[in-house]
Amino acid sequence: MRHCALCMWLVGCADGPISNSVLYEDELFASALPGSDRFSPPADLAGAPVGPAPVLVEAHEAMDALSDVVSPMVAAGLALRDVGPQSRSDTLREWAPAGTAAMVDGLTYPFWVRGQVFRAHESADLEWTIELSDSAEGTWEIMGTGRHDPAGYGEVD
């Protein structure tokens, strides 16, 4: 009975219905950030054995070269998703600096990222910007920008 009274009091103190909509909106905005789901080579190619066929060897070499190019962007997007947005509005999510690292040419490079995702209105595409620096307080440079259609299509600038 005591728990029931506490629940009634909590419900009565709320300004409105309890909702997870902020979490769903955060996930929608975060889904626009780069990730391995959109920046990885096709699974069939990644899992294909390397054999004597020259075209397959060249395909794997191209895949490795592409991985070196996109791995910093993927690491940045994953780092921001892990920490979640620092500020929220109906049209904007902003992420505070987060530390991450990416492997390029077999070497690991640490760096800091921060980002934002903007949506002009509810049915608009999400536009993202990620900046990088060598420290959390450092000079920030744009790492990449892009547009993401919630249906899964997008582009990177």
N, C-alpha and C positions, 0 to 999 in steps of 0.2 A: 504494500500500500504506500509506503514511504517513497518508493521509486516512481510510482504512478503520480504522486503529488509533485515530485520534482520535475517529471516530464511535462506535466500540465503547466507548471510555473515557467519552464523554459519556453514552451510553445507560446504562452501568453506574453512573454517578454519580447518576442521577435517582432520586427517591423513588417514582416511579410513572410511569405512562404520560404522555407529553407530550400535552396536549390544548388545543384552542382554546375549550373550554367557557366560560372567563371572558369571552372576546370575544363569544361568542354571547349570554351572559347580559347583558353590558353593552348589546348591541344591543337585546335585548328590553326592558330597563329604559328605555333612551333612546327607544325607539319610543313610549313612553307620553307623552313630552313633547310639548307643542303644536308643530305644524309646518304648513307650507302644504298638506300632503297632506290634512289634516282641517279646516283653518280657511280654506280658499279657496272662493270661489264656484264653482258648477258650471262646467266648462270650456265647455259650450255657451253659457252666458250671457256669460262673460268674452270669448269670441270672437265674439259676435254683433255685427253692425254697428249703429251708432247711426243710426237713420233717423227719418223723420217720425212714426212710430207712437208715440203718447203712452205706451202701456204699456211699450214698449221703452226709451224715454227714462227713465221712472220706474224701471224695473228696473236700468238702469245707475247711476242716482243712488243707489238703495238699495245696490247692490253697492259703490260708492265709499264710502258712509257706513259700511258694514260693514267694509270694508278698513281704514278709519281706526281702528275699534274693535279689530280683531283683530291688526293689524300689530305692535303692541308684544309681544303674547303669542307670535306666530310668531317674531319676532326673538329673544325670550328663549329659546324652545325650541331654535332653531337654534344660538345661541351656546353653550348648554350642551352640545348634541350635539357641537359642534366641539372643545371642550376635553376631553370625556370625564369620567367620574366621578373624584373625588379619593379617595373611600373606598368600599369594597365589603364587603358581607356577603351571606349567603344571602338576606336579606329586604330589604336596603336599599342604595341607591346614593345618594351625596351628591356634589354638584358645588360646587366652590369658586367664588368670585366671578369673573365673566367680563364684560367690557365689550361692549356692543352699542349699536345705535341703531335707531330706527324712524321712519318718516315718517308724520306725522299732519297732515292739512289742508295738505299741501304743504311742511311744515317738518320738518326732521330733529331728533330729540331723542335725545341720547346718555344712556345709563343703565347701571347694573351689575345683574347678576342672579346669583342662586345658587339651587340647588334640590335637591330630594330626591325619589326615587321609592321607594315602599314596597310590598312584596307579602307578605302574611301567610303564605302557603304557595304551593307550586308551581302549583296550579290556580286561585289567587285572582286577582282583577282587580288591576291596578297602580294605586296612588293616588299622585298627584304634587302637590307644592307648589312654587311658584316665588315667590321674594321679589325685590324690587327696591330699589335705593338710588341716590342721586346720586353715590356714590363706593364704592370697594372696601371701605373701612373704615367707611362711613356707617351711619346708622340704617336698618334693614331693615324693609320693610313687605310684607305678603302681596300679591302681584300677582294670584295666582289659584291655585285648587286644582281637582283633577279626578280622575276615575276613568277608567281605560282597560282595556277588555276586550281581551286579545291578539288576538281575532278581528276587532278593528277598531272596535268600538262604544265609546262613552264619554260622559262628560258633564263640563261645566265649571261650577264654582261661582263 
